[in-house]
């Protein structure tokens, strides 16, 4: 199954609610991805451009999109970005295929 990296940030209101009532959001994230047949591999908070990161496994892009849309529509996040991760083997396959793509730069 494909892996996905999500980068998210909470709204100030969400942080205020978590300060008032701390909770482990990994359990919620795990239930979301399991509802589409996937698995949560990790959930971290961080300093920097994003408040947190999660690593998911989902059956396909549509399943992961459904989870991302459901989470994003809840109003607790100020940003939510999900990136499809490629294995090394998938990247090597893409590199091999790239030589057969006859790209022409604009204006060339």
C-alpha positions as CSV (number, residue, x, y, z in Angstrom):
1,X,0.0,0.0,0.0
2,X,1.2,3.5,-0.7
3,X,2.6,5.7,2.1
4,X,1.6,9.3,2.7
5,X,3.2,12.1,4.7
6,X,0.9,14.7,6.1
7,X,2.0,18.1,7.5
8,X,-0.6,20.0,9.5
9,X,-1.1,23.0,11.7
10,X,-3.8,23.6,14.3
11,X,-5.8,26.8,14.6
12,X,-5.2,28.9,17.7
13,X,-8.6,27.8,18.9
14,X,-7.6,24.1,18.6
15,X,-4.5,24.7,20.6
16,X,-6.6,26.5,23.3
17,X,-9.0,23.5,23.5
18,X,-6.0,21.1,23.7
19,X,-4.4,23.1,26.5
20,X,-7.8,23.1,28.4
21,X,-8.2,19.3,27.7
22,X,-5.0,17.6,26.6
23,X,-5.6,14.5,24.5
24,X,-3.6,12.0,22.5
25,X,-4.7,12.7,18.9
26,X,-2.9,9.6,17.6
27,X,-5.9,7.5,18.6
28,X,-8.2,9.7,16.5
29,X,-5.9,9.7,13.5
30,X,-5.6,5.9,13.8
31,X,-9.4,5.5,13.7
32,X,-9.7,7.8,10.6
33,X,-7.2,5.8,8.5
34,X,-8.4,2.4,9.7
35,X,-11.9,3.4,8.5
36,X,-10.6,3.2,4.9
37,X,-8.5,0.1,5.4
38,X,-5.2,1.9,6.1
39,X,-2.7,2.2,8.9
40,X,-1.1,5.0,10.9
41,X,2.7,4.5,11.1
42,X,3.5,7.6,13.1
43,X,2.3,10.9,14.5
44,X,4.6,13.7,15.7
45,X,4.4,17.3,16.9
46,X,7.2,19.7,15.8
47,X,8.6,23.2,16.0
48,X,8.7,25.0,12.7
49,X,6.5,25.6,9.7
50,X,4.0,22.9,10.7
51,X,2.7,21.9,14.1
52,X,2.7,18.2,13.3
53,X,3.4,15.3,10.9
54,X,1.8,12.0,10.4
55,X,2.8,9.0,8.3
56,X,0.0,6.9,6.9
57,X,-0.5,3.9,4.7
58,X,-3.7,3.7,2.7
59,X,-5.0,1.4,0.0
60,X,-5.0,4.1,-2.7
61,X,-5.0,7.8,-3.3
62,X,-8.8,8.1,-3.2
63,X,-8.9,6.5,0.3
64,X,-6.2,8.9,1.6
65,X,-7.9,11.8,-0.1
66,X,-11.2,10.9,1.7
67,X,-9.3,10.9,5.1
68,X,-7.6,14.2,4.3
69,X,-10.9,15.8,3.2
70,X,-12.7,14.6,6.3
71,X,-10.0,16.0,8.6
72,X,-9.6,19.2,6.7
73,X,-13.3,19.9,6.8
74,X,-13.5,19.7,10.6
75,X,-12.2,23.2,11.1
76,X,-9.5,22.3,13.6
77,X,-6.6,22.8,11.2
78,X,-5.2,26.0,9.6
79,X,-3.3,23.9,7.1
80,X,-3.2,20.3,6.0
81,X,-0.8,19.0,3.2
82,X,-0.5,15.4,2.2
83,X,2.3,14.1,0.0
84,X,2.4,10.7,-1.7
85,X,5.7,9.0,-0.9
86,X,7.5,6.9,-3.5
87,X,9.7,3.9,-2.7
88,X,13.2,3.8,-4.0
89,X,12.2,1.1,-6.5
90,X,9.2,3.2,-7.7
91,X,11.6,6.2,-8.2
92,X,14.1,4.0,-10.1
93,X,11.2,2.8,-12.3
94,X,10.2,6.4,-12.9
95,X,13.8,7.4,-13.8
96,X,13.9,4.6,-16.3
97,X,10.6,5.7,-17.9
98,X,11.6,9.3,-17.9
99,X,14.1,8.7,-20.8
100,X,11.2,7.8,-23.0
101,X,9.3,11.0,-22.3
102,X,10.2,13.5,-25.0
103,X,10.0,16.7,-23.0
104,X,10.5,20.0,-24.8
105,X,11.2,23.1,-22.7
106,X,8.9,26.1,-23.4
107,X,10.2,28.2,-26.2
108,X,12.8,25.6,-27.3
